[in-house]
Amino acid sequence: MASLATTQDQPHLVSLVLQSKKALQHGQELCSLAHERSRTSSKAAFDILGLDAKVRWVIEGIVEQLKVSFH
């Protein structure tokens, strides 16, 4: 009887292994997507900070020119 129980458990075990494999693949896909989104958002944040610095520099230059022209 012990071998009968083992034989019956094998299909269930195979099913669990396949589910685990699918879950692992799905988790890997999610991690890959999260990594790509993180990289993209970091690049966007860096670009925005650079643009902000340029805008501030231009505004300061304009303010200085206005101060000079009115004095």
KEDRENTI-526628 format. One record per atom (N, C-alpha, C, O, CB): x, y, z negated; residue in three letters; residue number from 0; atom name. Coordinates in steps of 0.2 Angstrom, whole numbers, always signed. Glycine has a CB too. Layout:
! residues N
+-------+-------+-------+------+-------+------+
!     X !     Y !     Z ! minu ! semar ! fido !
+-------+-------+-------+------+-------+------+
!     X !     Y !     Z !  ALA !   NUM !   CA !
...
+-------+-------+-------+------+-------+------+
This chain:
! residues 71
+-------+-------+-------+------+-------+------+
!     X !     Y !     Z ! minu ! semar ! fido !
+-------+-------+-------+------+-------+------+
!    +4 !    -6 !    +0 !  MET !     0 !    N !
!    +0 !    +0 !    +0 !  MET !     0 !   CA !
!    +4 !    +6 !    +0 !  MET !     0 !    C !
!    +2 !   +11 !    +3 !  MET !     0 !    O !
!    -5 !    +0 !    -6 !  MET !     0 !   CB !
!   +10 !    +6 !    -3 !  ALA !     1 !    N !
!   +14 !   +12 !    -3 !  ALA !     1 !   CA !
!   +16 !   +14 !    +4 !  ALA !     1 !    C !
!   +17 !   +20 !    +5 !  ALA !     1 !    O !
!   +21 !   +10 !    -7 !  ALA !     1 !   CB !
!   +18 !    +9 !    +8 !  SER !     2 !    N !
!   +19 !   +11 !   +15 !  SER !     2 !   CA !
!   +13 !   +14 !   +19 !  SER !     2 !    C !
!   +14 !   +18 !   +23 !  SER !     2 !    O !
!   +22 !    +5 !   +19 !  SER !     2 !   CB !
!    +7 !   +12 !   +17 !  LEU !     3 !    N !
!    +1 !   +15 !   +20 !  LEU !     3 !   CA !
!    +0 !   +22 !   +18 !  LEU !     3 !    C !
!    -1 !   +26 !   +23 !  LEU !     3 !    O !
!    -5 !   +11 !   +18 !  LEU !     3 !   CB !
!    +1 !   +24 !   +12 !  ALA !     4 !    N !
!    +1 !   +31 !   +10 !  ALA !     4 !   CA !
!    +6 !   +35 !   +13 !  ALA !     4 !    C !
!    +5 !   +41 !   +15 !  ALA !     4 !    O !
!    +1 !   +31 !    +2 !  ALA !     4 !   CB !
!   +12 !   +32 !   +14 !  THR !     5 !    N !
!   +18 !   +36 !   +17 !  THR !     5 !   CA !
!   +16 !   +37 !   +24 !  THR !     5 !    C !
!   +17 !   +43 !   +27 !  THR !     5 !    O !
!   +24 !   +32 !   +16 !  THR !     5 !   CB !
!   +13 !   +33 !   +28 !  THR !     6 !    N !
!   +11 !   +33 !   +35 !  THR !     6 !   CA !
!    +6 !   +39 !   +35 !  THR !     6 !    C !
!    +6 !   +42 !   +40 !  THR !     6 !    O !
!    +9 !   +27 !   +38 !  THR !     6 !   CB !
!    +1 !   +39 !   +31 !  GLN !     7 !    N !
!    -4 !   +44 !   +31 !  GLN !     7 !   CA !
!    -2 !   +51 !   +30 !  GLN !     7 !    C !
!    -4 !   +55 !   +32 !  GLN !     7 !    O !
!   -10 !   +42 !   +26 !  GLN !     7 !   CB !
!    +3 !   +51 !   +25 !  ASP !     8 !    N !
!    +6 !   +58 !   +23 !  ASP !     8 !   CA !
!   +10 !   +61 !   +29 !  ASP !     8 !    C !
!   +11 !   +67 !   +29 !  ASP !     8 !    O !
!   +10 !   +57 !   +17 !  ASP !     8 !   CB !
!   +13 !   +57 !   +33 !  GLN !     9 !    N !
!   +17 !   +59 !   +38 !  GLN !     9 !   CA !
!   +14 !   +64 !   +43 !  GLN !     9 !    C !
!   +17 !   +70 !   +44 !  GLN !     9 !    O !
!   +20 !   +54 !   +43 !  GLN !     9 !   CB !
!    +8 !   +63 !   +46 !  PRO !    10 !    N !
!    +5 !   +68 !   +50 !  PRO !    10 !   CA !
!    +4 !   +75 !   +46 !  PRO !    10 !    C !
!    +5 !   +80 !   +49 !  PRO !    10 !    O !
!    -2 !   +66 !   +53 !  PRO !    10 !   CB !
!    +2 !   +74 !   +40 !  HIS !    11 !    N !
!    +1 !   +80 !   +36 !  HIS !    11 !   CA !
!    +7 !   +84 !   +35 !  HIS !    11 !    C !
!    +8 !   +90 !   +36 !  HIS !    11 !    O !
!    -2 !   +78 !   +29 !  HIS !    11 !   CB !
!   +13 !   +80 !   +34 !  LEU !    12 !    N !
!   +19 !   +83 !   +33 !  LEU !    12 !   CA !
!   +22 !   +87 !   +39 !  LEU !    12 !    C !
!   +25 !   +92 !   +39 !  LEU !    12 !    O !
!   +24 !   +78 !   +31 !  LEU !    12 !   CB !
!   +21 !   +83 !   +45 !  VAL !    13 !    N !
!   +22 !   +86 !   +52 !  VAL !    13 !   CA !
!   +19 !   +93 !   +53 !  VAL !    13 !    C !
!   +21 !   +98 !   +55 !  VAL !    13 !    O !
!   +21 !   +81 !   +57 !  VAL !    13 !   CB !
!   +12 !   +93 !   +51 !  SER !    14 !    N !
!    +8 !   +99 !   +52 !  SER !    14 !   CA !
!   +11 !  +104 !   +47 !  SER !    14 !    C !
!   +11 !  +110 !   +50 !  SER !    14 !    O !
!    +1 !   +97 !   +50 !  SER !    14 !   CB !
!   +13 !  +103 !   +41 !  LEU !    15 !    N !
!   +15 !  +108 !   +37 !  LEU !    15 !   CA !
!   +22 !  +111 !   +40 !  LEU !    15 !    C !
!   +23 !  +117 !   +39 !  LEU !    15 !    O !
!   +16 !  +105 !   +30 !  LEU !    15 !   CB !
!   +26 !  +106 !   +42 !  VAL !    16 !    N !
!   +33 !  +108 !   +45 !  VAL !    16 !   CA !
!   +31 !  +113 !   +51 !  VAL !    16 !    C !
!   +35 !  +118 !   +52 !  VAL !    16 !    O !
!   +37 !  +102 !   +47 !  VAL !    16 !   CB !
!   +27 !  +111 !   +55 !  LEU !    17 !    N !
!   +25 !  +115 !   +61 !  LEU !    17 !   CA !
!   +22 !  +122 !   +59 !  LEU !    17 !    C !
!   +24 !  +127 !   +62 !  LEU !    17 !    O !
!   +20 !  +112 !   +66 !  LEU !    17 !   CB !
!   +18 !  +122 !   +54 !  GLN !    18 !    N !
!   +15 !  +129 !   +51 !  GLN !    18 !   CA !
!   +21 !  +133 !   +48 !  GLN !    18 !    C !
!   +21 !  +139 !   +49 !  GLN !    18 !    O !
!   +10 !  +127 !   +46 !  GLN !    18 !   CB !
!   +25 !  +130 !   +45 !  SER !    19 !    N !
!   +31 !  +133 !   +42 !  SER !    19 !   CA !
!   +35 !  +136 !   +47 !  SER !    19 !    C !
!   +38 !  +142 !   +47 !  SER !    19 !    O !
!   +35 !  +129 !   +37 !  SER !    19 !   CB !
!   +36 !  +133 !   +53 !  LYS !    20 !    N !
!   +41 !  +135 !   +58 !  LYS !    20 !   CA !
!   +37 !  +141 !   +62 !  LYS !    20 !    C !
!   +41 !  +146 !   +63 !  LYS !    20 !    O !
!   +42 !  +129 !   +63 !  LYS !    20 !   CB !
!   +31 !  +141 !   +63 !  LYS !    21 !    N !
!   +27 !  +146 !   +66 !  LYS !    21 !   CA !
!   +27 !  +152 !   +61 !  LYS !    21 !    C !
!   +28 !  +158 !   +63 !  LYS !    21 !    O !
!   +20 !  +144 !   +67 !  LYS !    21 !   CB !
!   +26 !  +151 !   +55 !  ALA !    22 !    N !
!   +27 !  +157 !   +50 !  ALA !    22 !   CA !
!   +34 !  +160 !   +50 !  ALA !    22 !    C !
!   +34 !  +166 !   +49 !  ALA !    22 !    O !
!   +25 !  +154 !   +43 !  ALA !    22 !   CB !
!   +39 !  +156 !   +50 !  LEU !    23 !    N !
!   +46 !  +159 !   +50 !  LEU !    23 !   CA !
!   +47 !  +163 !   +57 !  LEU !    23 !    C !
!   +50 !  +168 !   +56 !  LEU !    23 !    O !
!   +51 !  +153 !   +50 !  LEU !    23 !   CB !
!   +44 !  +160 !   +62 !  GLN !    24 !    N !
!   +45 !  +164 !   +69 !  GLN !    24 !   CA !
!   +41 !  +170 !   +68 !  GLN !    24 !    C !
!   +44 !  +176 !   +71 !  GLN !    24 !    O !
!   +43 !  +160 !   +74 !  GLN !    24 !   CB !
!   +35 !  +170 !   +66 !  HIS !    25 !    N !
!   +31 !  +176 !   +65 !  HIS !    25 !   CA !
!   +35 !  +181 !   +60 !  HIS !    25 !    C !
!   +35 !  +187 !   +62 !  HIS !    25 !    O !
!   +24 !  +175 !   +62 !  HIS !    25 !   CB !
!   +38 !  +179 !   +55 !  GLY !    26 !    N !
!   +41 !  +183 !   +50 !  GLY !    26 !   CA !
!   +47 !  +186 !   +53 !  GLY !    26 !    C !
!   +49 !  +192 !   +52 !  GLY !    26 !    O !
!   +43 !  +179 !   +44 !  GLY !    26 !   CB !
!   +51 !  +182 !   +58 !  GLN !    27 !    N !
!   +57 !  +185 !   +61 !  GLN !    27 !   CA !
!   +55 !  +190 !   +66 !  GLN !    27 !    C !
!   +58 !  +195 !   +67 !  GLN !    27 !    O !
!   +60 !  +179 !   +65 !  GLN !    27 !   CB !
!   +49 !  +189 !   +70 !  GLU !    28 !    N !
!   +46 !  +194 !   +74 !  GLU !    28 !   CA !
!   +45 !  +201 !   +71 !  GLU !    28 !    C !
!   +46 !  +206 !   +73 !  GLU !    28 !    O !
!   +40 !  +192 !   +78 !  GLU !    28 !   CB !
!   +41 !  +200 !   +65 !  LEU !    29 !    N !
!   +40 !  +206 !   +61 !  LEU !    29 !   CA !
!   +46 !  +210 !   +59 !  LEU !    29 !    C !
!   +46 !  +216 !   +59 !  LEU !    29 !    O !
!   +35 !  +204 !   +55 !  LEU !    29 !   CB !
!   +51 !  +206 !   +56 !  CYS !    30 !    N !
!   +57 !  +209 !   +54 !  CYS !    30 !   CA !
!   +61 !  +213 !   +60 !  CYS !    30 !    C !
!   +63 !  +218 !   +59 !  CYS !    30 !    O !
!   +62 !  +204 !   +51 !  CYS !    30 !   CB !
!   +61 !  +210 !   +66 !  SER !    31 !    N !
!   +64 !  +213 !   +72 !  SER !    31 !   CA !
!   +60 !  +219 !   +73 !  SER !    31 !    C !
!   +63 !  +224 !   +75 !  SER !    31 !    O !
!   +64 !  +208 !   +77 !  SER !    31 !   CB !
!   +54 !  +219 !   +73 !  LEU !    32 !    N !
!   +50 !  +225 !   +75 !  LEU !    32 !   CA !
!   +51 !  +230 !   +70 !  LEU !    32 !    C !
!   +52 !  +236 !   +72 !  LEU !    32 !    O !
!   +42 !  +223 !   +75 !  LEU !    32 !   CB !
!   +51 !  +228 !   +63 !  ALA !    33 !    N !
!   +52 !  +233 !   +58 !  ALA !    33 !   CA !
!   +59 !  +236 !   +59 !  ALA !    33 !    C !
!   +60 !  +243 !   +58 !  ALA !    33 !    O !
!   +52 !  +230 !   +51 !  ALA !    33 !   CB !
!   +64 !  +232 !   +61 !  HIS !    34 !    N !
!   +71 !  +235 !   +62 !  HIS !    34 !   CA !
!   +71 !  +240 !   +68 !  HIS !    34 !    C !
!   +74 !  +245 !   +67 !  HIS !    34 !    O !
!   +76 !  +229 !   +63 !  HIS !    34 !   CB !
!   +68 !  +238 !   +73 !  GLU !    35 !    N !
!   +67 !  +243 !   +79 !  GLU !    35 !   CA !
!   +64 !  +249 !   +77 !  GLU !    35 !    C !
!   +66 !  +255 !   +79 !  GLU !    35 !    O !
!   +64 !  +239 !   +85 !  GLU !    35 !   CB !
!   +58 !  +249 !   +73 !  ARG !    36 !    N !
!   +55 !  +255 !   +71 !  ARG !    36 !   CA !
!   +59 !  +259 !   +67 !  ARG !    36 !    C !
!   +59 !  +265 !   +67 !  ARG !    36 !    O !
!   +48 !  +253 !   +68 !  ARG !    36 !   CB !
!   +62 !  +256 !   +62 !  SER !    37 !    N !
!   +67 !  +260 !   +58 !  SER !    37 !   CA !
!   +72 !  +263 !   +61 !  SER !    37 !    C !
!   +74 !  +269 !   +60 !  SER !    37 !    O !
!   +70 !  +255 !   +52 !  SER !    37 !   CB !
!   +75 !  +260 !   +66 !  ARG !    38 !    N !
!   +81 !  +263 !   +70 !  ARG !    38 !   CA !
!   +78 !  +269 !   +74 !  ARG !    38 !    C !
!   +81 !  +274 !   +74 !  ARG !    38 !    O !
!   +84 !  +258 !   +75 !  ARG !    38 !   CB !
!   +72 !  +268 !   +77 !  THR !    39 !    N !
!   +69 !  +273 !   +81 !  THR !    39 !   CA !
!   +67 !  +279 !   +77 !  THR !    39 !    C !
!   +68 !  +285 !   +79 !  THR !    39 !    O !
!   +63 !  +271 !   +85 !  THR !    39 !   CB !
!   +64 !  +278 !   +71 !  SER !    40 !    N !
!   +62 !  +284 !   +67 !  SER !    40 !   CA !
!   +69 !  +287 !   +64 !  SER !    40 !    C !
!   +68 !  +293 !   +63 !  SER !    40 !    O !
!   +58 !  +281 !   +61 !  SER !    40 !   CB !
!   +74 !  +283 !   +62 !  SER !    41 !    N !
!   +80 !  +287 !   +60 !  SER !    41 !   CA !
!   +83 !  +291 !   +65 !  SER !    41 !    C !
!   +85 !  +297 !   +64 !  SER !    41 !    O !
!   +85 !  +281 !   +58 !  SER !    41 !   CB !
!   +83 !  +289 !   +72 !  LYS !    42 !    N !
!   +85 !  +293 !   +77 !  LYS !    42 !   CA !
!   +81 !  +299 !   +78 !  LYS !    42 !    C !
!   +84 !  +305 !   +79 !  LYS !    42 !    O !
!   +85 !  +289 !   +84 !  LYS !    42 !   CB !
!   +74 !  +298 !   +77 !  ALA !    43 !    N !
!   +70 !  +304 !   +78 !  ALA !    43 !   CA !
!   +71 !  +309 !   +72 !  ALA !    43 !    C !
!   +71 !  +315 !   +74 !  ALA !    43 !    O !
!   +63 !  +302 !   +78 !  ALA !    43 !   CB !
!   +72 !  +307 !   +66 !  ALA !    44 !    N !
!   +73 !  +311 !   +61 !  ALA !    44 !   CA !
!   +80 !  +315 !   +62 !  ALA !    44 !    C !
!   +80 !  +321 !   +60 !  ALA !    44 !    O !
!   +74 !  +307 !   +54 !  ALA !    44 !   CB !
!   +85 !  +312 !   +64 !  PHE !    45 !    N !
!   +91 !  +315 !   +65 !  PHE !    45 !   CA !
!   +91 !  +320 !   +71 !  PHE !    45 !    C !
!   +93 !  +326 !   +70 !  PHE !    45 !    O !
!   +97 !  +310 !   +68 !  PHE !    45 !   CB !
!   +87 !  +319 !   +76 !  ASP !    46 !    N !
!   +86 !  +324 !   +82 !  ASP !    46 !   CA !
!   +82 !  +330 !   +79 !  ASP !    46 !    C !
!   +83 !  +335 !   +81 !  ASP !    46 !    O !
!   +82 !  +320 !   +87 !  ASP !    46 !   CB !
!   +77 !  +328 !   +75 !  ILE !    47 !    N !
!   +73 !  +334 !   +72 !  ILE !    47 !   CA !
!   +77 !  +338 !   +67 !  ILE !    47 !    C !
!   +77 !  +344 !   +68 !  ILE !    47 !    O !
!   +67 !  +331 !   +68 !  ILE !    47 !   CB !
!   +81 !  +335 !   +63 !  LEU !    48 !    N !
!   +86 !  +339 !   +59 !  LEU !    48 !   CA !
!   +91 !  +344 !   +63 !  LEU !    48 !    C !
!   +92 !  +349 !   +62 !  LEU !    48 !    O !
!   +90 !  +335 !   +54 !  LEU !    48 !   CB !
!   +93 !  +341 !   +69 !  GLY !    49 !    N !
!   +98 !  +345 !   +73 !  GLY !    49 !   CA !
!   +94 !  +350 !   +76 !  GLY !    49 !    C !
!   +97 !  +356 !   +77 !  GLY !    49 !    O !
!  +101 !  +340 !   +78 !  GLY !    49 !   CB !
!   +88 !  +349 !   +79 !  LEU !    50 !    N !
!   +84 !  +354 !   +82 !  LEU !    50 !   CA !
!   +82 !  +360 !   +77 !  LEU !    50 !    C !
!   +82 !  +366 !   +78 !  LEU !    50 !    O !
!   +77 !  +351 !   +85 !  LEU !    50 !   CB !
!   +80 !  +358 !   +71 !  ASP !    51 !    N !
!   +79 !  +363 !   +65 !  ASP !    51 !   CA !
!   +85 !  +367 !   +64 !  ASP !    51 !    C !
!   +84 !  +373 !   +63 !  ASP !    51 !    O !
!   +77 !  +359 !   +59 !  ASP !    51 !   CB !
!   +91 !  +364 !   +64 !  ALA !    52 !    N !
!   +97 !  +368 !   +63 !  ALA !    52 !   CA !
!   +98 !  +373 !   +68 !  ALA !    52 !    C !
!  +100 !  +379 !   +67 !  ALA !    52 !    O !
!  +103 !  +364 !   +62 !  ALA !    52 !   CB !
!   +97 !  +371 !   +75 !  LYS !    53 !    N !
!   +98 !  +375 !   +80 !  LYS !    53 !   CA !
!   +93 !  +381 !   +80 !  LYS !    53 !    C !
!   +94 !  +387 !   +82 !  LYS !    53 !    O !
!   +97 !  +372 !   +87 !  LYS !    53 !   CB !
!   +86 !  +380 !   +78 !  VAL !    54 !    N !
!   +81 !  +385 !   +78 !  VAL !    54 !   CA !
!   +83 !  +390 !   +73 !  VAL !    54 !    C !
!   +82 !  +396 !   +74 !  VAL !    54 !    O !
!   +74 !  +382 !   +77 !  VAL !    54 !   CB !
!   +85 !  +387 !   +67 !  ARG !    55 !    N !
!   +87 !  +392 !   +61 !  ARG !    55 !   CA !
!   +93 !  +397 !   +64 !  ARG !    55 !    C !
!   +93 !  +402 !   +62 !  ARG !    55 !    O !
!   +89 !  +388 !   +55 !  ARG !    55 !   CB !
!   +98 !  +394 !   +67 !  TRP !    56 !    N !
!  +103 !  +397 !   +70 !  TRP !    56 !   CA !
!  +101 !  +403 !   +74 !  TRP !    56 !    C !
!  +103 !  +409 !   +74 !  TRP !    56 !    O !
!  +109 !  +393 !   +73 !  TRP !    56 !   CB !
!   +97 !  +401 !   +79 !  VAL !    57 !    N !
!   +94 !  +406 !   +84 !  VAL !    57 !   CA !
!   +90 !  +412 !   +80 !  VAL !    57 !    C !
!   +91 !  +417 !   +82 !  VAL !    57 !    O !
!   +89 !  +403 !   +89 !  VAL !    57 !   CB !
!   +86 !  +410 !   +75 !  ILE !    58 !    N !
!   +82 !  +415 !   +72 !  ILE !    58 !   CA !
!   +86 !  +419 !   +68 !  ILE !    58 !    C !
!   +85 !  +425 !   +68 !  ILE !    58 !    O !
!   +77 !  +411 !   +67 !  ILE !    58 !   CB !
!   +91 !  +417 !   +65 !  GLU !    59 !    N !
!   +96 !  +421 !   +61 !  GLU !    59 !   CA !
!  +100 !  +426 !   +66 !  GLU !    59 !    C !
!  +101 !  +432 !   +64 !  GLU !    59 !    O !
!  +101 !  +417 !   +57 !  GLU !    59 !   CB !
!  +101 !  +423 !   +72 !  GLY !    60 !    N !
!  +104 !  +428 !   +77 !  GLY !    60 !   CA !
!  +100 !  +433 !   +79 !  GLY !    60 !    C !
!  +102 !  +439 !   +79 !  GLY !    60 !    O !
!  +107 !  +424 !   +83 !  GLY !    60 !   CB !
!   +94 !  +432 !   +80 !  ILE !    61 !    N !
!   +89 !  +437 !   +82 !  ILE !    61 !   CA !
!   +87 !  +442 !   +77 !  ILE !    61 !    C !
!   +87 !  +448 !   +78 !  ILE !    61 !    O !
!   +82 !  +433 !   +84 !  ILE !    61 !   CB !
!   +87 !  +439 !   +70 !  VAL !    62 !    N !
!   +86 !  +444 !   +65 !  VAL !    62 !   CA !
!   +92 !  +449 !   +64 !  VAL !    62 !    C !
!   +91 !  +455 !   +63 !  VAL !    62 !    O !
!   +85 !  +440 !   +58 !  VAL !    62 !   CB !
!   +98 !  +446 !   +65 !  GLU !    63 !    N !
!  +104 !  +450 !   +65 !  GLU !    63 !   CA !
!  +104 !  +456 !   +70 !  GLU !    63 !    C !
!  +106 !  +461 !   +69 !  GLU !    63 !    O !
!  +110 !  +446 !   +65 !  GLU !    63 !   CB !
!  +102 !  +454 !   +76 !  GLN !    64 !    N !
!  +102 !  +458 !   +82 !  GLN !    64 !   CA !
!   +96 !  +464 !   +81 !  GLN !    64 !    C !
!   +98 !  +469 !   +82 !  GLN !    64 !    O !
!  +100 !  +454 !   +88 !  GLN !    64 !   CB !
!   +91 !  +462 !   +78 !  LEU !    65 !    N !
!   +86 !  +467 !   +76 !  LEU !    65 !   CA !
!   +88 !  +472 !   +71 !  LEU !    65 !    C !
!   +87 !  +478 !   +71 !  LEU !    65 !    O !
!   +79 !  +463 !   +74 !  LEU !    65 !   CB !
!   +92 !  +469 !   +66 !  LYS !    66 !    N !
!   +94 !  +473 !   +61 !  LYS !    66 !   CA !
!   +99 !  +478 !   +64 !  LYS !    66 !    C !
!   +99 !  +484 !   +62 !  LYS !    66 !    O !
!   +98 !  +469 !   +55 !  LYS !    66 !   CB !
!  +103 !  +476 !   +68 !  VAL !    67 !    N !
!  +108 !  +480 !   +71 !  VAL !    67 !   CA !
!  +105 !  +486 !   +76 !  VAL !    67 !    C !
!  +107 !  +491 !   +76 !  VAL !    67 !    O !
!  +113 !  +476 !   +75 !  VAL !    67 !   CB !
!  +100 !  +484 !   +79 !  SER !    68 !    N !
!   +96 !  +488 !   +84 !  SER !    68 !   CA !
!   +92 !  +493 !   +81 !  SER !    68 !    C !
!   +91 !  +499 !   +84 !  SER !    68 !    O !
!   +92 !  +484 !   +89 !  SER !    68 !   CB !
!   +90 !  +492 !   +75 !  PHE !    69 !    N !
!   +86 !  +497 !   +71 !  PHE !    69 !   CA !
!   +90 !  +502 !   +66 !  PHE !    69 !    C !
!   +87 !  +506 !   +63 !  PHE !    69 !    O !
!   +81 !  +494 !   +67 !  PHE !    69 !   CB !
!   +97 !  +500 !   +66 !  HIS !    70 !    N !
!  +101 !  +505 !   +62 !  HIS !    70 !   CA !
!  +105 !  +509 !   +66 !  HIS !    70 !    C !
!  +109 !  +513 !   +63 !  HIS !    70 !    O !
!  +105 !  +500 !   +57 !  HIS !    70 !   CB !
+-------+-------+-------+------+-------+------+
